[in-house]
Amino acid sequence: AAAGSPDAFLAMRRRYAATLAASSVCGWVAGVGDRHLQNVLVDLRDGSLVHIDFGYAFGTATAILPIPELTPFRATPAMLGPLAPHDAIATLRGDMAKAMHALRRGSALLRGVMDVFLREPLIDWQREARLQSMKSGRAAAKTAASADGGDGFASSAANLGMNLGVQNVARAAGLSGDEARVVELKVAHAYHKLELGNPC
C-alpha cells in the first residue's frame, strides 16, 4: 500500500478529495471532456490526481464525440469510492467552492489565457464549426418558412459574447463567420461560468 500508516492514509485521502474537487471545477469551467480513468492518474506519493489528455476542451466533447458528453464532470463510483465511508458531496463541497472562488479571483489571468484561443483557435474547433454549420444548414432548410429565420446558434453566441467582450475578436483572427461564432461562443461560455453564483 502507498500509505504507510493510518495518518498517511487519511492525508492521502484528503489530498485526493481536494484535487478531485479542484480538477472537477476547473474542468467544468474549461469544458474539459473525455475524463475517463485512463486520463486521470493518481500520484501514489501523496494521493493527488493528475489529469492528462486535454484534447476535448471548451465543450468539444459535446459536439465531436459519437456519444456527446453532457455531464459537467465525472462523479462515478470509481472516482468517489476512495472517499468512502464519508459522504462524497459533503466532502467535496467546500473544496469545490474554494476552487471556484480562486478561479474568480484569478479571472483576469484566465480571461487572458482564453483570449489566446480566440486568436489562435484549435483545429478541432474549426472542424466542430463545420459540423455545426452542416447541422444548422439542415435545420435552416427545415425551418426556412419560420417568421424570424434567425440562426439560434449565431444569436446565442452573439447574446452571450456581447456582454462578455469576446465578439469580433475571432473574426479579426481571420476565421470565417461560422468558425468565428463557434470560437466566440466557447470562450464566452467559459467566461460566463466564472460569473455564475456559487455552484456549491
Secondary structure, DSSP 4 states (H G I P E B T S, - for coil): ---SSHHHHHHHHHHHHHHHHHHHHHHHHHT-----TTSEEE-TTT--EEE----S-TTGGGTSSSS---SSS---HHHHGGGTTS-HHHHHHHHHHHHHHHHHHTHHHHHHHHHHHHHS--HHHHHHHHHHHHHHHHHHHHTTTSSS---HHHHHHHHHHHHHT-TTHHHHTT--HHHHHHHHHHHHHHHHHHHS----
